[in-house]
Amino acid sequence: MANTKKTRAAARTALRAYVAAQGAAQANEPRAWQASDLITDLLLTFTPAQAAEILRRVERDNDADRNA
């Protein structure tokens, strides 16, 4: 998984757009909660099996990045 400045910037832009679409109440939540809500909504667009696989990949990628 590429962790370039561009992909991280794109992720931050997506989170800002999501929060803006949700309104003022969402904007007042901690950033981690905002991200969690975005990820949850995104995962709900997949089947449960696909969402589970995505979460396994995320955990594996996080572990690899931390151990690099």
Buried (B, 14 or more C-beta within 10 A) or exposed (E): EEEEEEEEEEEEEEBEEBBEEBEEEBEEBEEEEBBEBBBEEEBEEEEEEEBEEBEEEEEEEEEEEEEE
